């Protein structure tokens, strides 16, 4: 599980969903496409993408 923070509330995201989003990002998918393919709301998709990119920059991919 990965935890993202939205409106100061922790939201838990399953690891398989994180992997799907990572795959989409690696292919250059936009946030709108991530929302369509995963069923996430724009807010949750945006927070998850920010978390993934932040961890990747630190050398820790979820």
C-alpha positions as CSV (number, residue, x, y, z in Angstrom):
1,X,0.0,0.0,0.0
2,X,1.0,3.5,-0.7
3,X,-0.4,6.4,1.2
4,X,-1.1,9.8,-0.4
5,X,-2.4,12.9,1.4
6,X,-5.4,14.7,0.0
7,X,-6.9,17.6,2.0
8,X,-4.8,16.6,5.0
9,X,-6.3,13.1,5.0
10,X,-4.3,9.9,4.3
11,X,-5.6,7.9,1.3
12,X,-4.3,4.3,0.8
13,X,-3.7,3.1,-2.7
14,X,-3.0,-0.5,-3.5
15,X,0.5,-1.4,-5.0
16,X,-1.0,-2.8,-8.2
17,X,-2.7,0.5,-8.9
18,X,0.6,2.3,-8.2
19,X,2.3,0.0,-10.7
20,X,-0.3,0.7,-13.4
21,X,0.1,4.4,-12.9
22,X,3.8,4.1,-13.1
23,X,3.5,2.2,-16.4
24,X,1.2,4.8,-17.8
25,X,3.6,7.6,-16.8
26,X,6.5,5.8,-18.4
27,X,4.6,5.8,-21.7
28,X,4.0,9.5,-21.4
29,X,0.3,9.4,-20.4
30,X,-1.4,12.6,-19.4
31,X,-3.2,12.9,-16.1
32,X,-6.5,12.7,-17.9
33,X,-5.5,9.4,-19.5
34,X,-4.4,8.1,-16.0
35,X,-7.9,9.0,-14.7
36,X,-9.6,7.2,-17.6
37,X,-7.5,4.1,-17.4
38,X,-7.6,3.7,-13.6
39,X,-10.9,5.2,-12.6
40,X,-9.2,7.6,-10.1
41,X,-10.6,11.1,-9.6
42,X,-8.4,13.9,-10.9
43,X,-7.5,14.9,-7.4
44,X,-6.4,11.3,-6.4
45,X,-4.6,10.8,-9.7
46,X,-2.7,14.0,-9.3
47,X,-1.7,13.3,-5.8
48,X,-0.5,9.8,-6.7
49,X,1.5,11.1,-9.7
50,X,3.1,13.7,-7.5
51,X,4.0,11.0,-4.9
52,X,5.4,8.6,-7.6
53,X,7.5,11.4,-9.2
54,X,8.8,12.6,-5.8
55,X,9.8,9.1,-4.8
56,X,11.5,8.5,-8.2
57,X,13.5,11.7,-7.8
58,X,14.7,10.5,-4.5
59,X,15.6,7.1,-5.9
60,X,12.8,5.2,-4.3
61,X,10.0,4.1,-6.6
62,X,6.9,2.7,-4.9
